Amino acid sequence: MQRSKRWRAWSNASLMRTDDGSQGAAPDEQRLRGIGVSPGIAIGRAFIGDRGPVTVTETAIPETALAAERARFAEAVAQAQKQLRRLKARAAALPGSAPDEIGYLLDAHLAMLANSRLVRGVHQRIASARINAERAVELEIENIAKSFAQMRDSYLAARVEDIRVVGSRLIRNLVKKPYVTYATLDEGAVVLAEEVTPADTALMDPRRIGGFAAVFGGAESHAAIMARALGLPAVMGVAGLATRARSGATVIVDGAQGIVILDPEPATLEAYRARQEALIRERRHLGRLRRLAAVTRDGVEIRLDANLELPVELDQALANGAMGLGLVRTEFLFLNRDDLPDEDEQYEFYAGLVRGMGGRPVTLRTLDAGNDKLPDALASSALPDAANPALGLRAIRLSLKERRLFDTQLAAMLRAAREGPIRILLPMVSSVGEIRRTREALDQVARRLRRRGVPVAEVMPPLGVMIEIPGAALAADALASEADFFAIGTNDLIQYTLAIDRSDEQVAHLYNPLHPGVLRLIEFAVEAAARRRIPIGICGEMAGDPRYAALLLGLGLRELSMSPGNLPRVKHRIRHLDMIAATRRAEAIMDQSDMGRIAALLDDFNAMAELG
């Protein structure tokens, strides 16, 4: 309801202004900060998008009219399905990997409109509470959102937005309020909205739309993923945008810095246009790096892999020169559904990735979730709600407890290993016992597959461990004696080490990858892997930030895995580095205890490397 009130205030404020922004004196430049979710710079006229939620009132439905009300809801569902199919057809004309990316997400929304928890729940609410369909949709969304409320993983928590988006479409159909089209916008228009959905991005032709900004949303939302696939600069989470934006006024969206500038001054416009041209030149240069190796100036080759969250990101990983998939998150297979994905479904997904990579290695992480994120099919009294899900029964702990879940996933992975090289990565490992029990499970699953006559690889896939708990880093020597490889997950390692939840704005500023304790834990893990001569890589956000490349390489890491879009920039930085110099600078940094001094040493080295 708060979103609706803010949206009405925004709409009313916009109506009070003319399209050319004339209100007497020229308005002052305003800079608003948000979350940069897709890099690039957009400069154009603002279009105030009508994408806010619709106000819903509750109406009692007499028992004699319940059947008609349920039929009205069913008609809204059917209409939504038709709309999504039309959007999917329109998205087919978009450039690059966007048609596949958007098509996959719209298929997920279509699945939510089948016999899903949302649809069934609304029907039940209409019948039991005897209320109108719009209010039943709103209440059911709130109920489902509660089950997502405890999620600590930002990517997984963002999936509740998919349910809100589908629900909003249903409500609009019920109250007969269609969405506003983007087809008539001027070329280069910048969309400003309360929220932007994946369906909205299906209508955003990058040949016409310059970029967008929104009050709600984050870097892990589907709309953000779509923006990156389309190459549209985007900023989300922009507080104050709703009350300050003016339709038709000039606006700048800086997707790298997370800045939205309303009514920019001439000097600001000139500076951003120069930056825009520089980015275009840089993009052309980075594009030429795709076929070049990530080799330092003194001849040390570094392996650059891609992290994968959705299967349609595969094309972008290949286009940017990924040498393999260093981290494939499998959680999306389990989300927004009432059943569990069976062995065949999982096998088709894993095998498709392996075939798509054409012989390059694929690292599949087993389910990294807790009982707060799983379908109702797995929920039971044996998996009660945890007081602190981030520290409870989750990841490898849950997998080893729920063997029917784990064995199905392992079976699918073992079958996929026949298609090409894969590695299996275990999340949140804290002891050697968890590795040993997983090897036993692998052996048992392999024997069962062979008894069924299902071919599996003769040699088991390498079994690796995520180093994302401080205890795992401190016990890395013991873990290295059982594991085949390590992957450092810096996102969780930093959060657990510093006791900081990045989603909590009150302490998010304390999240610092350059904290001496974090760097020491990374060093422990690298040294333990070197002593046991097992591969070690890093797959957290640090790996995808060119700023940290010299430090990570200097600490001894030779495998970095990151979001596909970050590959060219990191490769560019590596090709300007001298490994001997980077190692010396890393040694100097590890002697420091002050984070400010560490940052200064690193940034100074990076500046010299670029000049050299």
C-alpha positions as CSV (number, residue, x, y, z in Angstrom):
1,M,0.0,0.0,0.0
2,Q,2.9,2.4,0.7
3,R,4.1,1.9,-2.9
4,S,0.7,2.8,-4.2
5,K,0.6,6.1,-2.2
6,R,4.0,7.1,-3.4
7,W,3.1,6.3,-6.9
8,R,0.0,8.4,-6.8
9,A,2.0,11.3,-5.4
10,W,4.5,10.9,-8.3
11,S,1.8,10.7,-10.9
12,N,0.0,13.8,-9.6
13,A,3.3,15.7,-9.4
14,S,4.1,14.8,-13.0
15,L,0.7,16.0,-14.2
16,M,1.3,19.4,-12.7
17,R,4.3,19.9,-15.0
18,T,4.4,20.4,-18.7
19,D,6.3,18.1,-21.1
20,D,8.9,20.7,-21.7
21,G,9.3,21.2,-18.0
22,S,8.3,24.9,-18.1
23,Q,7.5,26.1,-14.6
24,G,9.2,29.4,-14.7
25,A,12.8,29.4,-13.7
26,A,15.0,26.5,-14.8
27,P,15.1,23.8,-12.1
28,D,18.3,23.1,-10.3
29,E,20.4,20.0,-11.0
30,Q,19.6,17.2,-8.6
31,R,21.8,14.1,-8.0
32,L,20.1,11.0,-6.7
33,R,22.0,7.9,-5.6
34,G,20.9,4.3,-6.0
35,I,22.3,0.9,-7.0
36,G,24.1,0.7,-10.3
37,V,22.8,-2.6,-11.8
38,S,23.9,-2.3,-15.4
39,P,26.9,-0.2,-16.5
40,G,26.9,2.6,-19.0
41,I,25.6,6.1,-19.4
42,A,22.2,7.1,-20.7
43,I,21.3,10.8,-21.5
44,G,17.8,11.6,-22.8
45,R,14.4,12.9,-22.0
46,A,12.6,11.4,-19.0
47,F,9.5,9.3,-19.5
48,I,7.5,8.6,-16.4
49,G,6.5,5.0,-16.6
50,D,3.2,3.8,-15.3
51,R,4.5,0.7,-13.6
52,G,3.4,1.1,-10.0
53,P,1.0,-1.1,-8.1
54,V,-2.7,-0.5,-8.3
55,T,-4.7,0.4,-5.2
56,V,-6.9,-2.5,-4.1
57,T,-9.9,-2.4,-1.8
58,E,-11.5,-5.4,-0.2
59,T,-15.1,-6.3,-1.1
60,A,-17.3,-9.0,0.5
61,I,-18.6,-11.5,-2.0
62,P,-21.9,-13.3,-1.3
63,E,-21.8,-17.0,-1.4
64,T,-24.1,-17.1,-4.4
65,A,-21.5,-15.0,-6.4
66,L,-18.3,-17.0,-5.4
67,A,-18.3,-19.1,-8.5
68,A,-18.6,-16.0,-10.7
69,E,-15.8,-14.3,-8.8
70,R,-13.5,-17.4,-9.2
71,A,-14.4,-17.4,-12.9
72,R,-13.4,-13.7,-13.1
73,F,-10.1,-14.5,-11.6
74,A,-9.6,-17.5,-14.0
75,E,-10.3,-15.1,-16.9
76,A,-7.6,-12.7,-15.5
77,V,-5.1,-15.6,-15.4
78,A,-5.9,-16.6,-19.0
79,Q,-5.5,-13.0,-20.1
80,A,-2.1,-12.7,-18.3
81,Q,-0.9,-15.9,-20.1
82,K,-1.8,-14.4,-23.4
83,Q,-0.1,-11.1,-22.6
84,L,3.1,-12.9,-21.6
85,R,3.1,-15.0,-24.7
86,R,2.8,-11.8,-26.8
87,L,5.6,-10.2,-24.9
88,K,7.8,-13.3,-25.6
89,A,7.0,-13.0,-29.3
90,R,7.9,-9.3,-29.3
91,A,11.1,-10.0,-27.4
92,A,12.3,-12.3,-30.2
93,A,13.2,-9.2,-32.2
94,L,15.6,-7.8,-29.6
95,P,19.3,-8.0,-30.2
96,G,22.0,-10.3,-28.8
97,S,21.1,-12.9,-26.1
98,A,18.1,-10.8,-24.8
99,P,15.4,-12.9,-26.6
100,D,16.6,-16.1,-24.9
101,E,17.1,-14.3,-21.5
102,I,13.7,-12.6,-21.5
103,G,12.0,-15.7,-23.0
104,Y,13.3,-17.8,-20.1
105,L,12.0,-15.4,-17.5
106,L,8.6,-15.0,-19.1
107,D,8.4,-18.8,-19.2
108,A,9.0,-18.8,-15.5
109,H,6.1,-16.2,-15.1
110,L,3.9,-18.4,-17.3
111,A,4.6,-21.3,-15.0
112,M,3.5,-19.3,-12.0
113,L,0.2,-18.8,-13.8
114,A,-0.4,-22.5,-14.1
115,N,-1.6,-24.6,-11.2
116,S,0.8,-22.9,-8.9
117,R,0.8,-22.0,-5.2
118,L,-0.2,-18.5,-6.1
119,V,-3.2,-19.4,-8.3
120,R,-4.4,-22.2,-6.0
121,G,-4.1,-19.9,-3.0
122,V,-6.1,-17.1,-4.6
123,H,-8.9,-19.5,-5.5
124,Q,-8.9,-20.8,-1.9
125,R,-9.0,-17.3,-0.4
126,I,-11.9,-16.2,-2.6
127,A,-13.9,-19.3,-1.4
128,S,-12.9,-19.3,2.3
129,A,-12.7,-15.5,3.0
130,R,-15.5,-14.6,0.5
131,I,-13.5,-11.6,-0.8
132,N,-13.0,-10.1,-4.2
133,A,-10.2,-11.6,-6.4
134,E,-8.0,-8.5,-6.4
135,R,-7.7,-8.5,-2.6
136,A,-7.2,-12.3,-2.6
137,V,-4.3,-11.9,-5.0
138,E,-2.8,-9.1,-2.8
139,L,-3.1,-11.2,0.4
140,E,-1.7,-14.3,-1.2
141,I,1.3,-12.4,-2.4
142,E,1.9,-11.1,1.1
143,N,1.6,-14.6,2.5
144,I,4.1,-16.0,0.0
145,A,6.5,-13.1,0.6
146,K,6.7,-14.0,4.3
147,S,8.3,-17.4,3.4
148,F,11.0,-15.4,1.5
149,A,11.6,-12.8,4.3
150,Q,14.4,-14.7,6.1
151,M,16.5,-15.2,3.0
152,R,20.1,-14.0,3.3
153,D,21.1,-14.7,-0.3
154,S,20.3,-11.5,-2.2
155,Y,19.8,-13.4,-5.5
156,L,17.4,-15.9,-4.0
157,A,15.6,-13.2,-2.0
158,A,15.0,-11.2,-5.2
159,R,13.0,-14.0,-6.6
160,V,10.0,-13.0,-4.5
161,E,9.8,-10.0,-6.8
162,D,8.8,-12.3,-9.6
163,I,5.7,-13.3,-7.7
164,R,4.9,-9.7,-7.0
165,V,5.2,-8.9,-10.7
166,V,2.9,-11.7,-11.7
167,G,0.4,-10.7,-9.0
168,S,0.5,-7.1,-10.2
169,R,-0.3,-8.2,-13.7
170,L,-3.3,-10.2,-12.4
171,I,-4.6,-7.2,-10.4
172,R,-4.3,-4.9,-13.4
173,N,-6.2,-7.4,-15.5
174,L,-8.9,-7.6,-12.8
175,V,-9.4,-3.9,-12.5
176,K,-9.0,-3.3,-16.3
177,K,-6.0,-1.0,-16.0
178,P,-3.5,-1.9,-18.9
179,Y,0.2,-0.9,-18.9
180,V,1.4,2.1,-20.8
181,T,3.4,1.2,-24.0
182,Y,6.9,2.4,-24.8
183,A,6.4,2.2,-28.6
184,T,5.8,6.0,-29.1
185,L,8.8,7.2,-27.1
186,D,11.4,9.5,-28.7
187,E,14.7,7.8,-29.5
188,G,17.0,7.7,-26.5
189,A,14.3,8.2,-24.0
190,V,15.1,7.3,-20.3
191,V,12.4,5.5,-18.5
192,L,11.9,6.5,-14.8
193,A,9.5,4.2,-12.9
194,E,8.6,3.1,-9.4
195,E,9.6,-0.4,-10.5
196,V,10.7,-2.1,-13.8
197,T,9.7,-5.7,-14.4
198,P,11.1,-8.3,-16.8
199,A,8.0,-7.9,-18.9
200,D,8.8,-4.1,-19.1
201,T,12.3,-4.9,-20.4
202,A,10.8,-7.1,-23.2
203,L,9.3,-3.8,-24.5
204,M,12.5,-1.8,-24.2
205,D,14.2,-1.9,-27.5
206,P,17.7,-0.6,-26.9
207,R,17.6,1.1,-30.3
208,R,14.9,3.4,-28.9
209,I,15.3,3.3,-25.1
210,G,18.5,4.8,-23.7
211,G,18.3,3.4,-20.1
212,F,16.1,3.4,-17.0
213,A,16.0,4.0,-13.3
214,A,13.6,2.8,-10.7
215,V,12.7,3.4,-7.0
216,F,12.6,-0.3,-6.2
217,G,14.8,-3.3,-7.2
218,G,18.4,-4.4,-6.9
219,A,21.3,-5.9,-8.7
220,E,20.0,-9.5,-8.4
221,S,16.5,-8.7,-9.8
222,H,15.4,-10.2,-13.1
223,A,15.0,-6.7,-14.5
224,A,18.6,-5.9,-13.6
225,I,19.7,-9.1,-15.4
226,M,17.6,-8.1,-18.4
227,A,19.2,-4.7,-18.4
228,R,22.7,-6.2,-18.6
229,A,21.6,-8.6,-21.3
230,L,20.2,-5.7,-23.4
231,G,23.2,-3.4,-22.6
232,L,20.9,-0.8,-21.1
233,P,22.4,1.5,-18.4
234,A,20.2,1.1,-15.3
235,V,20.0,2.3,-11.7
236,M,17.6,0.9,-9.1
237,G,16.8,1.6,-5.5
238,V,16.8,5.4,-6.2
239,A,15.2,7.1,-3.1
240,G,13.5,10.4,-3.9
241,L,13.1,9.6,-7.6
242,A,9.3,9.4,-7.3
243,T,8.8,12.9,-6.0
244,R,11.5,14.7,-8.0
245,A,11.3,13.3,-11.6
246,R,9.8,15.5,-14.3
247,S,8.3,14.1,-17.5
248,G,10.2,15.3,-20.6
249,A,13.1,16.8,-18.6
250,T,16.7,15.9,-19.4
251,V,18.0,13.1,-17.2
252,I,21.3,11.2,-16.9
253,V,21.5,7.6,-15.7
254,D,25.0,6.5,-14.7
255,G,24.7,2.7,-14.3
256,A,28.3,2.2,-13.2
257,Q,28.3,4.8,-10.3
258,G,24.6,4.3,-9.4
259,I,23.7,8.0,-10.0
260,V,20.7,9.6,-11.6
261,I,21.0,13.3,-12.4
262,L,17.8,15.2,-13.0
263,D,17.9,18.5,-14.9
264,P,21.7,18.5,-15.3
265,E,23.6,21.8,-15.8
266,P,25.4,22.4,-19.1
267,A,28.8,21.6,-17.6
268,T,27.5,18.3,-16.2
269,L,25.9,17.4,-19.6
270,E,29.2,18.1,-21.4
271,A,31.2,16.0,-19.0
272,Y,28.8,13.0,-19.2
273,R,28.7,13.2,-23.0
274,A,32.5,13.0,-23.0
275,R,32.4,10.0,-20.7
276,Q,29.7,8.4,-22.8
277,E,32.0,8.6,-25.9
278,A,34.9,7.3,-23.9
279,L,32.9,4.3,-22.8
280,I,31.9,3.5,-26.4
281,R,35.6,3.6,-27.4
282,E,36.5,1.4,-24.3
283,R,33.8,-1.1,-25.2
284,R,35.2,-1.5,-28.7
285,H,38.7,-2.0,-27.3
286,L,37.6,-4.6,-24.7
287,G,35.6,-6.4,-27.4
288,R,38.9,-7.0,-29.2
289,L,40.3,-8.8,-26.1
290,R,37.9,-11.7,-26.4
291,R,40.2,-14.0,-28.2
292,L,43.3,-12.9,-26.4
293,A,44.7,-14.8,-23.4
294,A,44.7,-13.3,-19.9
295,V,48.4,-13.1,-19.6
296,T,50.4,-10.7,-17.4
297,R,53.2,-8.6,-19.0
298,D,55.8,-11.1,-17.7
299,G,54.1,-14.1,-19.2
300,V,51.9,-15.6,-16.4
301,E,48.6,-16.9,-17.8
302,I,45.5,-16.5,-15.6
303,R,42.4,-18.6,-16.0
304,L,39.2,-16.4,-16.3
305,D,35.9,-18.3,-15.8
306,A,32.3,-17.1,-15.6
307,N,29.8,-17.4,-12.9
308,L,26.3,-18.4,-14.1
309,E,23.0,-17.7,-12.4
310,L,20.7,-18.3,-15.3
311,P,21.2,-20.7,-18.2
312,V,20.8,-18.0,-20.8
313,E,23.9,-16.2,-19.5
314,L,25.9,-18.9,-21.3
315,D,26.0,-16.9,-24.6
316,Q,27.4,-13.8,-22.8
317,A,30.0,-15.9,-21.1
318,L,31.2,-17.4,-24.4
319,A,31.0,-14.0,-26.1
320,N,33.3,-12.5,-23.5
321,G,35.9,-15.3,-23.7
322,A,35.2,-17.3,-20.6
323,M,37.6,-20.3,-20.4
324,G,35.0,-22.3,-18.4
325,L,32.2,-21.9,-15.9
326,G,33.8,-21.5,-12.5
327,L,30.5,-21.4,-10.6
328,V,27.0,-22.5,-11.7
329,R,24.4,-21.7,-9.2
330,T,21.7,-24.4,-9.3
331,E,19.2,-22.8,-6.9
332,F,16.9,-21.4,-9.6
333,L,15.8,-24.9,-10.5
334,F,14.1,-25.2,-7.1
335,L,12.5,-21.8,-6.8
336,N,8.9,-20.6,-7.4
337,R,7.5,-24.2,-7.7
338,D,5.6,-26.6,-5.5
339,D,7.4,-29.7,-6.6
340,L,11.1,-30.7,-6.7
341,P,13.0,-30.9,-10.0
342,D,13.5,-34.6,-10.9
343,E,16.7,-36.2,-12.0
344,D,15.9,-35.9,-15.7
345,E,15.1,-32.2,-15.5
346,Q,18.3,-31.5,-13.7
347,Y,20.3,-33.6,-16.0
348,E,19.0,-31.8,-19.1
349,F,20.0,-28.5,-17.6
350,Y,23.5,-29.6,-16.5
351,A,24.1,-31.5,-19.8
352,G,23.0,-28.5,-21.8
353,L,25.6,-26.3,-20.1
354,V,28.3,-28.8,-20.6
355,R,27.5,-29.2,-24.3
356,G,27.2,-25.4,-24.7
357,M,30.7,-24.9,-23.3
358,G,32.2,-27.3,-25.9
359,G,34.7,-29.1,-23.8
360,R,35.5,-26.2,-21.4
361,P,35.1,-27.2,-17.7
362,V,31.8,-26.6,-15.9
363,T,31.7,-26.3,-12.1
364,L,28.3,-27.2,-10.7
365,R,27.6,-26.0,-7.1
366,T,25.2,-28.2,-5.2
367,L,22.1,-26.6,-3.8
368,D,23.1,-23.6,-1.6
369,A,19.8,-23.1,0.2
370,G,18.1,-23.7,3.5
371,N,14.6,-24.9,4.4
372,D,13.4,-21.3,4.2
373,K,14.0,-21.3,0.5
374,L,12.7,-24.7,-0.6
375,P,9.5,-25.9,-2.2
376,D,6.6,-27.1,-0.1
377,A,7.3,-30.6,-1.4
378,L,10.4,-30.7,0.9
379,A,9.1,-28.8,3.9
380,S,8.3,-31.0,6.8
381,S,8.3,-31.1,10.6
382,A,11.9,-32.5,10.2
383,L,12.9,-29.1,8.8
384,P,11.5,-26.5,11.3
385,D,11.9,-22.8,10.7
386,A,15.4,-21.7,11.8
387,A,15.9,-18.8,14.2
388,N,18.8,-17.6,12.0
389,P,18.6,-19.3,8.6
390,A,22.0,-18.0,7.6
391,L,23.6,-20.0,10.4
392,G,21.2,-23.0,10.4
393,L,20.4,-26.1,8.4
394,R,21.4,-25.1,4.9
395,A,23.7,-25.8,1.9
396,I,25.8,-29.0,2.4
397,R,24.3,-29.5,5.8
398,L,20.8,-29.7,4.4
399,S,21.9,-31.8,1.4
400,L,23.5,-34.4,3.7
401,K,20.5,-34.5,5.9
402,E,18.0,-34.7,3.0
403,R,19.6,-37.5,1.0
404,R,16.6,-37.9,-1.4
405,L,17.2,-34.3,-2.5
406,F,21.0,-34.6,-2.6
407,D,21.1,-38.0,-4.4
408,T,18.8,-36.8,-7.2
409,Q,21.1,-33.8,-7.8
410,L,24.3,-35.9,-7.7
411,A,22.8,-38.5,-10.1
412,A,22.0,-35.7,-12.6
413,M,25.5,-34.3,-12.3
414,L,27.1,-37.7,-12.7
415,R,25.1,-38.4,-15.8
416,A,26.0,-34.9,-17.2
417,A,29.7,-35.7,-16.6
418,R,29.5,-38.1,-19.6
419,E,28.9,-35.1,-21.8
420,G,32.1,-33.2,-20.9
421,P,34.3,-32.1,-18.0
422,I,32.4,-31.1,-14.9
423,R,33.5,-30.4,-11.3
424,I,31.2,-30.6,-8.3
425,L,31.4,-27.8,-5.7
426,L,30.1,-28.1,-2.1
427,P,28.8,-24.9,-0.4
428,M,29.3,-23.9,3.2
429,V,31.7,-26.8,4.1
430,S,33.1,-26.6,7.6
431,S,34.7,-30.0,8.2
432,V,36.4,-32.9,6.5
433,G,33.5,-35.2,7.5
434,E,31.2,-33.4,5.1
435,I,33.6,-34.0,2.2
436,R,33.9,-37.7,3.1
437,R,30.2,-38.2,3.5
438,T,29.7,-36.6,0.1
439,R,32.2,-38.9,-1.5
440,E,30.3,-41.9,0.0
441,A,27.1,-40.5,-1.4
442,L,28.6,-40.1,-4.8
443,D,29.8,-43.7,-4.8
444,Q,26.4,-45.0,-3.8
445,V,24.6,-42.9,-6.4
446,A,27.1,-44.1,-9.1
447,R,26.5,-47.7,-8.2
448,R,22.7,-47.2,-8.3
449,L,22.9,-45.6,-11.7
450,R,25.0,-48.5,-13.1
451,R,22.6,-51.0,-11.7
452,R,19.8,-49.1,-13.7
453,G,22.0,-49.4,-16.8
454,V,22.6,-45.6,-16.9
455,P,26.1,-44.8,-18.2
456,V,28.2,-42.7,-15.9
457,A,31.8,-41.5,-16.2
458,E,34.4,-44.0,-15.1
459,V,36.3,-41.4,-13.2
460,M,34.4,-39.4,-10.6
461,P,34.2,-35.6,-11.2
462,P,36.6,-33.6,-9.0
463,L,35.0,-32.7,-5.7
464,G,35.7,-29.2,-4.5
465,V,35.0,-27.1,-1.4
466,M,33.8,-23.5,-1.1
467,I,35.9,-21.5,1.3
468,E,33.3,-19.1,2.6
469,I,33.3,-19.7,6.4
470,P,36.2,-18.4,8.5
471,G,36.6,-21.8,10.1
472,A,37.0,-23.4,6.7
473,A,39.8,-21.0,5.8
474,L,41.5,-21.6,9.2
475,A,41.2,-25.4,8.7
476,A,42.2,-25.2,5.0
477,D,45.1,-27.7,5.4
478,A,42.8,-30.4,6.7
479,L,40.1,-29.7,4.0
480,A,42.8,-29.7,1.3
481,S,43.7,-33.3,2.3
482,E,40.2,-34.4,1.3
483,A,39.2,-32.0,-1.5
484,D,40.2,-31.9,-5.1
485,F,40.0,-28.1,-5.4
486,F,39.1,-25.0,-3.5
487,A,36.8,-22.0,-4.6
488,I,36.9,-19.0,-2.3
489,G,33.4,-17.4,-2.0
490,T,34.4,-13.9,-0.8
491,N,30.8,-12.6,-0.5
492,D,29.9,-14.9,2.4
493,L,33.5,-15.0,3.7
494,I,33.5,-11.3,4.2
495,Q,30.0,-11.2,5.8
496,Y,30.8,-14.1,8.2
497,T,34.2,-12.7,9.1
498,L,33.1,-9.2,9.8
499,A,29.6,-10.1,11.1
500,I,28.0,-7.8,8.5
501,D,24.8,-8.3,6.5
502,R,25.3,-6.2,3.3
503,S,21.5,-5.9,3.0
504,D,21.3,-4.0,6.3
505,E,21.9,-0.4,5.3
506,Q,22.9,0.5,8.9
507,V,26.1,-1.6,8.7
508,A,26.6,-2.2,4.9
509,H,29.3,0.5,4.9
510,L,31.4,-1.7,7.1
511,Y,31.6,-4.4,4.5
512,N,35.2,-4.2,3.2
513,P,37.0,-6.8,1.1
514,L,40.3,-5.1,2.2
515,H,39.9,-5.8,5.9
516,P,43.1,-7.4,7.1
517,G,41.2,-10.4,8.6
518,V,39.6,-11.2,5.3
519,L,42.9,-11.0,3.4
520,R,44.6,-13.2,6.0
521,L,41.9,-15.9,5.6
522,I,42.3,-15.8,1.8
523,E,46.1,-16.1,2.2
524,F,45.6,-19.1,4.5
525,A,43.4,-20.9,2.0
526,V,45.8,-20.2,-0.9
527,E,48.8,-21.4,1.0
528,A,47.1,-24.6,2.1
529,A,46.0,-25.3,-1.5
530,A,49.6,-24.7,-2.7
531,R,51.0,-27.1,0.0
532,R,48.6,-29.9,-1.2
533,R,49.0,-28.9,-4.8
534,I,45.3,-28.6,-5.5
535,P,43.8,-25.9,-7.7
536,I,42.3,-22.9,-6.0
537,G,40.1,-20.1,-7.5
538,I,38.0,-17.3,-6.3
539,C,34.4,-16.8,-7.4
540,G,33.0,-13.9,-5.3
541,E,32.5,-10.3,-6.3
542,M,36.2,-9.5,-5.6
543,A,37.2,-11.6,-8.6
544,G,35.1,-9.5,-11.0
545,D,36.4,-6.1,-9.8
546,P,39.6,-5.0,-11.7
547,R,40.6,-3.1,-8.6
548,Y,41.5,-6.3,-6.7
549,A,43.1,-8.2,-9.6
550,A,46.7,-7.3,-8.7
551,L,46.2,-8.2,-5.0
552,L,44.5,-11.5,-5.7
553,L,47.2,-12.5,-8.2
554,G,49.9,-11.3,-5.9
555,L,48.5,-13.6,-3.1
556,G,48.9,-16.6,-5.4
557,L,45.5,-17.0,-7.1
558,R,45.6,-18.0,-10.8
559,E,41.9,-18.8,-11.3
560,L,39.2,-16.0,-11.2
561,S,35.5,-16.6,-11.8
562,M,33.1,-13.7,-12.2
563,S,29.9,-12.4,-13.8
564,P,30.3,-12.7,-17.6
565,G,30.1,-8.9,-18.1
566,N,33.2,-8.3,-15.9
567,L,35.5,-10.6,-17.9
568,P,36.8,-8.1,-20.4
569,R,37.7,-5.4,-17.8
570,V,39.5,-7.9,-15.6
571,K,41.4,-9.3,-18.5
572,H,42.4,-5.8,-19.5
573,R,43.8,-5.2,-16.1
574,I,45.6,-8.5,-16.0
575,R,47.3,-7.8,-19.3
576,H,48.7,-4.6,-17.9
577,L,50.1,-6.2,-14.7
578,D,53.6,-7.5,-13.9
579,M,53.3,-10.6,-11.7
580,I,56.6,-10.0,-9.9
581,A,55.6,-6.5,-9.0
582,A,52.1,-7.6,-8.0
583,T,53.5,-10.2,-5.7
584,R,55.8,-7.7,-4.0
585,R,52.9,-5.2,-3.6
586,A,50.7,-8.0,-2.1
587,E,53.5,-8.8,0.4
588,A,53.6,-5.1,1.4
589,I,49.9,-5.0,1.8
590,M,49.8,-8.1,4.0
591,D,52.2,-6.3,6.4
592,Q,49.6,-3.6,7.0
593,S,46.9,-3.4,9.6
594,D,45.1,-0.2,8.5
595,M,42.4,-0.6,5.8
596,G,43.1,2.9,4.6
597,R,46.7,2.2,4.1
598,I,45.9,-1.1,2.3
599,A,43.5,0.7,-0.1
600,A,46.1,3.4,-0.8
601,L,48.8,0.9,-1.6
602,L,46.6,-1.1,-3.9
603,D,45.1,1.9,-5.7
604,D,48.6,3.5,-6.2
605,F,49.8,0.2,-7.7
606,N,46.9,0.0,-10.1
607,A,47.4,3.6,-11.2
608,M,51.1,2.9,-12.0
609,A,50.2,-0.3,-13.8
610,E,47.8,1.5,-16.1
611,L,50.4,4.2,-16.9
612,G,53.1,1.5,-17.5
